[in-house]
Amino acid sequence: MKTGDAIAEILRREGVEILFGYPVNHIIEHAAVADIRTIIVRQERTGIHMADALSRLSSGKRIGVFAMQCGPGTENAYGGVAQAYAESVPVLILPGGYARRIAHVDPNYNATISMRSVTKHAEPITLPEEIPNIFRRAFSKLRNGRGGPVLVEIPGDIWDADLPEPLDYTPVLSARYGPDPRDVRAAVDLLLAAERPVIYAGQGVHYAEAWPQLRALAERLAIPVCTSLEGKSAFPETHDLSLGSGGAALPRPVRTFLDASDLIFGIGCSFTQTAFGVAMPRGKTVIHATLDPDHVNKDYEARVALIGDAALTLEAVLAELDARNTPTRDPAPVAAGIAQARESWLAEWMPRLTSDDTPMTPYRVLWDLQNTVDVANTIITHDAGSPRDQLSPFWRAITPLSYIGWGKSTQLGYGLGLAMGAKLACPDKLCINVWGDAAIGFTGMDFETAARERIPILSILLNNSSMAMELPIMPVSTEKYRATDISGNYADFATALGGYGERITEPSQIVPAIRRGIEKTQAGIPVLLEFITSLELAASKHLAPS
């Protein structure tokens, strides 16, 4: 068996059904021979983003895989790998490599070395007969512990080598682990003693599929729940105990209840400090439940650490509450406080959310979008910058894995590939990306990939002809050299690439355009709706106390 056939067979045995890639990397052809669907993108980063979404929306059970050519292909892919690393997403990266005799000769790009800092594990194939062992290590890293990209570099001089048959490879195991019972008891002591606890849920809840357990704990003790952007949709945001989710912008209840809390129970989160996440108030008692022990005390001091899978952790906490015969608490007082905070916040924003002004506000576009689509059967993601801050506080996710949130790295253009990968993972869902005129400049050509591969996403483009967020910090360069001015006719661009494009300028046409777009996606055509919007610098930002 040739090495390429062996690698393809290993992928097939591990359940890989789609290989994203850009030639020349011979594994693409070997995968096609093995009946693994190959999808060729227009740039490497988008392909990794598509693989990323495939892994996320299966809670890591289906591993997204991306292959690229030696040299420039691996160099171009760096940003996508770094993004997956920042977001802890398990994706398998298969770069081509230089022949082994020159792999370490400068200036040849060695992906194993250069990407080691943005991967969970990086290893080259040095001996063809070691391929089963190398991929066993790779998939074990992908399927166990905290997620992250894993890289296997394939040197260009091994394709003609032979492996003994039959191929000795068995799909790897996936093991879960849970917290120390002593720590569970200590955590429950703190939870029961707290007067104003808050649950902060991260994406570990998604990977553990711990949605029912999270809801059960919140309802048992009447604890309000907020999520990180990555954890958004882990708890139904229409629930009476939901505070919403937070990033750089957030609903008022998130800030109000976190700041007033006396205990924060972080579950499935890293508590990473970032300008694009929720700032935790200092001086609170913290219970940190996380899969990765390296995250404990990394950014915030924890009183108790619960190390393990989020589902096992929550089940252990619930079992301890049962053992103590803890009664279910009345949620009404907490729910009333949440409702009051949300209603007063929304009242302030409703003029923007429902404005009839022209140019239309992006908030009106996104408000009408949410009130037009079937939210329960929609998967949506934002892009970096203004679209993230304009969408995430107001969009109320109600089903798990229906919102792909991100923010520890904020590369423009990430959302397009995520929406395309989501549609491949969940073909019966309406999959939407919301981006701006800056983001489309980075990855827009891959709208052609959506058209060519018949991946019917709904792409919502907010075009204000400017880098709006940068205006306050670039006034001189803008005035003298138009440094923040960017634009184009993106609806025509989408049509030229084989999809459906439409430009909308009037608020009254928002809903009809969205409905037309949905109909086109149902016919198998990717859609780009370009909304001409106003410059909007305001965002729902409630700062934490210093």
C-alpha positions in Angstrom: 0.0 0.0 0.0 1.4 3.4 -1.0 1.7 6.1 1.7 -1.0 8.2 0.2 -3.5 5.4 0.1 -2.6 4.5 3.7 -3.2 8.1 4.9 -6.5 8.3 3.0 -7.6 5.0 4.5 -6.8 6.2 8.0 -8.8 9.3 7.4 -11.7 7.2 6.2 -11.5 4.9 9.2 -11.6 7.9 11.5 -14.9 9.0 9.9 -13.5 11.8 7.7 -16.0 12.4 4.9 -14.8 15.7 3.6 -11.3 16.9 2.9 -10.8 20.7 2.4 -7.7 21.6 0.5 -5.7 23.5 -2.0 -3.3 21.8 -4.5 -0.8 20.5 -4.9 -0.9 18.1 -2.1 -1.2 14.5 -3.3 -3.4 13.5 -0.4 -6.2 15.3 -2.1 -6.2 12.9 -5.0 -5.8 9.9 -2.7 -8.7 11.0 -0.6 -10.9 11.3 -3.7 -10.0 7.7 -4.7 -11.1 6.7 -1.2 -14.5 8.4 -1.8 -13.7 11.2 0.6 -15.3 14.4 -0.9 -12.7 17.0 -1.7 -13.5 20.7 -1.6 -11.0 23.1 -3.2 -11.0 26.6 -1.8 -9.7 29.9 -3.2 -7.4 30.5 -0.3 -6.1 28.3 2.4 -7.4 30.2 5.4 -11.0 29.8 4.3 -10.6 26.0 3.9 -9.3 25.8 7.5 -12.3 27.9 8.6 -14.7 25.4 6.9 -13.0 22.5 8.6 -13.2 24.4 11.9 -17.0 24.7 11.6 -17.4 21.1 10.8 -15.6 20.1 14.0 -17.5 22.6 16.1 -20.9 21.7 15.0 -20.4 18.0 15.7 -19.0 18.8 19.2 -15.7 17.4 18.0 -17.0 14.1 16.8 -16.4 14.8 13.1 -12.9 16.1 12.7 -12.4 18.8 10.0 -9.3 18.2 7.9 -7.4 20.6 5.6 -4.5 19.8 3.3 -2.3 22.3 1.5 0.8 22.4 -0.7 4.4 22.7 0.5 5.9 26.2 0.8 3.5 29.0 -0.1 0.4 27.0 0.8 1.6 26.3 4.3 2.7 29.9 4.7 -0.7 31.2 3.6 -2.5 28.8 6.0 -0.8 30.1 9.1 -3.6 32.5 10.0 -6.3 29.9 9.8 -4.3 27.5 12.0 -3.6 30.3 14.5 -7.4 31.1 14.6 -8.3 27.5 15.3 -5.7 27.4 18.1 -7.0 30.6 19.7 -10.5 29.1 19.6 -9.4 25.6 20.8 -11.0 23.9 17.8 -9.8 20.3 16.9 -8.8 20.4 13.2 -6.3 18.2 11.4 -3.8 20.1 9.3 -1.9 18.2 6.6 0.7 20.4 5.0 3.0 19.2 2.3 6.6 19.4 3.2 10.0 19.6 1.5 11.9 16.4 0.9 13.4 15.2 4.2 16.9 15.8 3.1 16.3 19.6 2.8 13.3 20.0 5.2 15.6 21.8 7.7 17.6 23.9 5.2 17.0 27.6 5.5 14.9 29.3 4.0 12.6 26.3 3.3 9.3 26.7 5.3 9.0 23.9 7.8 5.4 23.7 9.0 6.2 21.4 11.9 8.6 24.0 13.3 6.9 27.2 12.3 3.4 26.2 13.4 4.4 24.5 16.6 3.3 27.5 18.7 -0.2 27.5 17.2 -0.9 23.8 17.3 -1.7 21.3 20.0 0.7 18.9 18.4 2.9 19.0 15.3 4.9 16.1 13.8 6.4 15.3 10.5 6.3 11.9 8.8 9.9 10.8 8.9 9.5 7.1 8.2 6.6 5.9 6.0 6.2 2.8 8.2 5.5 5.1 11.1 2.4 6.6 9.5 -0.1 4.5 11.6 1.6 5.6 14.8 1.9 9.2 13.8 -1.8 9.4 12.9 -2.8 7.5 16.1 -1.0 10.2 18.1 -2.6 12.9 16.0 -6.2 11.7 16.3 -5.8 10.9 20.0 -4.8 14.6 20.5 -7.8 15.7 18.5 -10.3 13.5 20.3 -9.1 13.9 23.9 -8.6 16.9 26.2 -9.0 20.5 25.2 -9.3 21.0 21.5 -6.8 22.6 19.1 -5.3 22.0 15.7 -3.0 19.1 15.2 -0.5 19.1 12.3 1.1 16.2 10.4 3.6 17.3 7.8 3.9 15.1 4.8 7.3 15.3 3.1 7.3 15.4 -0.7 9.7 12.4 -1.0 7.5 9.7 0.7 4.6 9.3 -1.8 6.1 6.3 -3.6 7.0 4.4 -0.4 5.2 1.2 0.5 3.5 0.2 3.8 2.9 -3.4 4.7 -0.6 -4.7 4.1 -3.1 -5.1 5.7 -2.9 -1.6 7.2 -2.5 -1.9 10.9 -4.7 1.0 12.1 -7.7 1.1 14.5 -9.6 4.3 15.1 -8.5 6.0 18.3 -10.4 6.0 21.6 -12.0 9.0 23.1 -11.9 9.2 26.9 -13.6 11.6 29.3 -12.5 12.5 32.8 -14.2 14.2 35.7 -13.5 16.2 38.9 -12.3 15.0 42.3 -15.4 14.3 44.5 -13.7 16.3 47.3 -13.6 19.4 45.0 -17.2 18.8 44.0 -18.3 18.9 47.6 -16.3 22.1 48.2 -17.9 23.7 45.1 -21.4 22.8 46.2 -20.7 24.3 49.6 -19.8 27.6 47.9 -22.8 27.5 45.6 -25.3 26.9 48.4 -23.7 29.6 50.6 -23.7 32.2 47.8 -26.4 34.9 47.8 -25.9 36.1 44.3 -24.2 33.4 42.2 -23.8 33.6 38.4 -22.9 30.8 36.0 -20.5 31.7 33.2 -20.6 29.0 30.5 -18.0 28.6 27.8 -17.7 26.4 24.7 -16.7 23.4 26.8 -20.4 22.9 27.4 -20.8 22.5 23.6 -18.0 20.0 23.2 -19.3 18.0 26.2 -22.9 18.3 24.9 -23.7 19.4 28.5 -26.7 21.6 27.6 -29.3 19.7 29.6 -27.0 19.5 32.7 -26.3 23.2 32.5 -30.0 24.0 32.4 -30.8 21.6 35.2 -28.2 23.2 37.5 -29.4 26.8 36.7 -33.0 25.8 37.3 -32.3 23.8 40.5 -30.6 26.7 42.2 -32.2 29.6 40.3 -28.8 30.8 39.1 -28.6 33.3 36.2 -26.5 32.2 33.3 -24.4 34.2 30.9 -22.1 32.7 28.2 -18.9 33.6 26.5 -19.2 34.3 22.7 -17.8 30.8 22.1 -20.3 29.4 24.5 -23.3 31.3 23.1 -26.3 29.0 22.5 -25.2 26.6 25.3 -28.2 28.0 27.3 -31.4 29.2 25.7 -31.3 33.0 25.7 -35.1 33.2 25.9 -35.0 31.4 29.2 -36.0 33.4 32.2 -32.6 32.9 33.8 -30.6 33.8 30.8 -28.5 37.0 31.0 -27.3 36.7 27.4 -23.8 36.4 26.1 -20.9 38.7 26.1 -18.0 39.8 24.0 -16.7 43.3 23.4 -20.4 44.3 23.4 -22.9 42.7 25.7 -26.5 43.0 27.0 -26.8 45.0 30.2 -28.0 42.0 32.3 -24.6 40.4 31.8 -22.7 43.3 33.3 -25.3 44.0 36.0 -25.4 40.5 37.4 -21.7 39.7 37.2 -20.8 42.9 38.9 -23.4 42.3 41.7 -22.4 38.7 42.1 -20.7 37.2 45.1 -19.7 34.0 43.3 -19.0 33.2 39.7 -19.2 29.5 38.6 -17.2 29.2 35.3 -18.1 26.0 33.5 -16.3 24.9 30.2 -14.5 28.1 30.0 -10.9 29.4 30.1 -11.6 32.8 31.7 -9.1 34.2 29.2 -8.7 37.9 29.4 -9.2 39.5 26.1 -10.6 42.8 24.7 -13.2 40.7 22.9 -14.5 38.7 25.9 -16.4 39.4 29.1 -14.3 41.1 31.7 -14.7 39.4 35.0 -15.1 41.7 38.1 -12.4 41.3 40.7 -12.9 40.3 44.2 -15.4 37.5 43.6 -15.3 33.9 44.7 -14.6 31.8 41.6 -15.3 28.2 41.0 -13.5 27.2 37.8 -14.7 24.1 36.0 -12.5 23.4 33.0 -11.1 20.6 30.9 -7.6 22.0 30.9 -5.8 22.3 34.3 -3.4 24.8 32.7 -6.2 27.3 32.6 -6.8 27.3 36.3 -5.5 30.5 37.9 -4.2 31.6 34.5 -6.1 34.9 34.6 -8.4 34.8 37.6 -7.8 33.3 41.0 -10.0 30.3 41.7 -11.2 29.2 45.1 -12.1 25.7 43.8 -11.1 24.0 40.6 -13.1 21.2 39.0 -11.0 19.6 36.3 -12.8 17.6 33.7 -15.5 17.2 31.1 -18.3 19.8 31.5 -21.1 17.2 31.4 -19.4 14.9 34.0 -18.7 18.0 36.2 -22.3 19.2 36.1 -23.6 15.7 36.7 -21.4 15.4 39.7 -22.6 18.7 41.1 -26.2 17.8 40.5 -25.6 14.4 42.2 -24.1 16.1 45.2 -27.2 18.4 45.4 -29.4 15.3 45.3 -27.3 13.7 48.1 -28.0 16.7 50.3 -31.7 16.7 49.4 -31.3 20.3 48.2 -34.7 21.8 47.3 -35.3 23.5 44.0 -35.2 27.3 44.5 -37.9 29.7 43.3 -36.5 31.5 40.2 -39.1 34.3 40.2 -37.1 37.0 42.1 -34.0 36.4 39.9 -36.0 36.2 36.7 -37.7 39.5 37.5 -34.4 41.2 38.0 -33.1 39.9 34.7 -36.3 41.0 32.9 -36.1 44.5 34.3 -32.5 44.9 33.3 -33.1 43.6 29.8 -36.2 45.7 29.2 -34.6 48.9 30.3 -31.6 48.2 28.1 -33.7 47.2 25.1 -35.8 50.3 25.5 -32.7 52.5 25.0 -31.7 50.5 21.9 -35.1 50.1 20.3 -34.9 53.4 18.3 -31.8 52.0 16.5 -33.2 48.5 16.2 -36.4 49.7 14.5 -35.2 52.9 12.9 -36.6 54.0 9.5 -33.7 56.2 8.7 -31.9 56.1 5.4 -29.1 55.0 5.2 -30.4 52.3 7.4 -28.7 51.4 10.6 -27.0 48.0 10.8 -29.0 47.3 13.9 -32.3 47.6 12.0 -31.0 45.0 9.4 -30.0 42.5 12.1 -33.2 43.1 14.2 -35.3 42.4 11.1 -33.2 39.4 10.2 -33.8 37.8 13.6 -37.5 38.5 13.4 -37.7 37.0 9.9 -35.8 33.7 10.0 -36.7 30.6 11.9 -34.1 31.1 14.7 -34.4 27.6 16.0 -33.4 26.2 12.6 -30.7 28.8 11.9 -26.9 28.7 12.4 -25.4 32.2 12.4 -22.0 33.6 12.9 -20.5 37.1 13.0 -17.3 38.5 11.6 -14.7 40.6 13.4 -15.3 44.2 14.3 -18.6 46.0 14.1 -20.7 43.0 12.8 -19.8 41.1 15.9 -20.7 43.9 18.3 -23.9 44.7 16.4 -25.1 41.1 16.3 -24.1 39.2 19.4 -25.8 41.2 22.2 -29.2 41.2 20.5 -29.4 37.8 18.8 -31.1 35.4 21.1 -29.9 31.9 20.4 -32.4 29.2 21.5 -30.9 25.9 20.4 -27.4 24.5 21.0 -24.7 25.1 18.4 -26.9 27.6 16.6 -24.5 30.5 17.0 -20.8 30.2 16.1 -19.2 32.7 18.4 -15.5 33.6 18.5 -13.1 36.3 19.6 -9.8 35.3 21.1 -8.3 36.0 17.7 -10.3 38.3 15.5 -9.2 37.8 11.9 -11.4 39.5 9.3 -13.1 37.1 7.0 -13.4 34.2 9.4 -17.3 34.1 9.2 -17.6 33.1 5.6 -15.8 29.8 5.9 -17.6 29.1 9.2 -21.0 29.5 7.5 -19.9 27.3 4.6 -18.6 24.6 6.9 -21.8 24.9 9.0 -23.9 24.3 5.9 -21.9 21.2 5.1 -22.3 19.9 8.6 -26.0 20.8 8.9 -27.4 20.9 5.4 -31.0 21.3 6.7 -30.2 24.5 8.6 -30.2 28.1 7.3 -26.6 29.1 7.7 -25.8 32.8 7.8 -22.6 34.9 8.1 -22.8 38.6 9.0 -19.8 40.6 7.8 -18.8 44.0 6.7 -17.1 45.7 3.8 -13.7 45.2 5.4 -14.1 41.5 6.0 -15.2 40.7 2.5 -11.9 42.1 1.2 -10.1 39.4 3.0 -12.0 36.2 2.0 -14.7 37.3 -0.5 -13.3 35.3 -3.4 -14.4 32.2 -1.6 -18.0 33.1 -2.2 -17.2 31.5 -5.5 -16.4 28.3 -3.6 -19.9 28.4 -2.2 -21.3 28.7 -5.7 -19.1 26.1 -7.3 -19.6 23.5 -4.5 -23.4 24.4 -4.2 -23.1 25.4 -0.5 -26.2 27.7 -0.2 -25.4 30.0 2.6 -27.1 33.4 3.3 -24.4 36.0 3.5 -25.5 39.3 5.1 -23.1 42.2 4.2 -23.3 45.5 6.0 -21.7 48.1 3.7 -21.1 51.5 5.2 -18.2 52.3 2.8 -15.8 52.7 5.7 -13.8 51.1 8.5 -16.1 52.5 11.0 -14.4 51.2 14.2 -11.2 52.8 13.1 -12.6 56.3 12.5 -12.0 57.6 16.1 -8.4 56.5 16.1 -7.5 57.4 12.6 -8.9 60.9 12.1 -5.9 62.6 10.4 -5.1 59.7 8.0 -8.8 59.6 7.1 -9.1 63.3 6.5 -5.8 63.6 4.6 -5.6 60.3 2.8 -9.0 58.6 3.0 -7.3 55.8 4.9 -10.6 54.3 6.3 -12.6 54.6 3.0 -13.4 51.2 1.5 -16.3 50.1 -0.7 -17.6 48.3 -3.8 -20.7 46.8 -5.3 -20.6 43.5 -3.6 -24.0 42.3 -4.8 -22.8 42.4 -8.4 -19.6 40.7 -7.2 -21.6 37.8 -5.8 -23.6 37.5 -9.0 -20.4 37.5 -11.0 -19.1 34.6 -8.9 -22.1 32.5 -9.6 -24.4 33.2 -6.7 -27.3 35.5 -6.1 -26.6 39.1 -5.1 -29.0 41.9 -4.2 -28.3 45.4 -2.9 -30.8 46.9 -0.5 -31.0 50.6 0.4 -34.4 51.1 2.0 -35.5 49.8 5.4 -38.8 48.7 4.0 -37.1 46.3 1.7 -35.0 44.5 4.4 -37.6 41.8 5.2 -38.7 41.1 1.6 -35.0 40.8 0.5 -34.3 38.3 3.3 -37.2 36.2 2.3 -36.1 36.2 -1.3 -32.6 35.3 -0.2 -33.9 32.3 1.9 -35.9 31.1 -1.1 -32.7 31.2 -3.2 -30.8 29.2 -0.6 -33.6 26.6 -0.6 -33.0 26.3 -4.3 -29.3 25.5 -3.7 -27.9 28.9 -4.5 -25.6 30.9 -2.2 -26.9 34.4 -1.5 -25.2 37.7 -0.7 -27.5 40.5 0.5 -25.7 43.8 0.6 -27.3 46.4 2.9 -26.2 50.0 2.5 -25.9 51.2 6.1 -25.0 54.2 8.1 -21.8 54.7 9.9 -22.6 53.4 13.4 -20.0 53.8 16.2 -22.3 53.1 19.1 -22.2 49.6 20.6 -23.8 48.0 23.6 -20.7 48.2 25.8 -21.0 48.0 29.5 -17.6 48.3 31.0 -16.5 46.3 34.1 -15.4 48.4 37.1 -11.7 48.9 37.2 
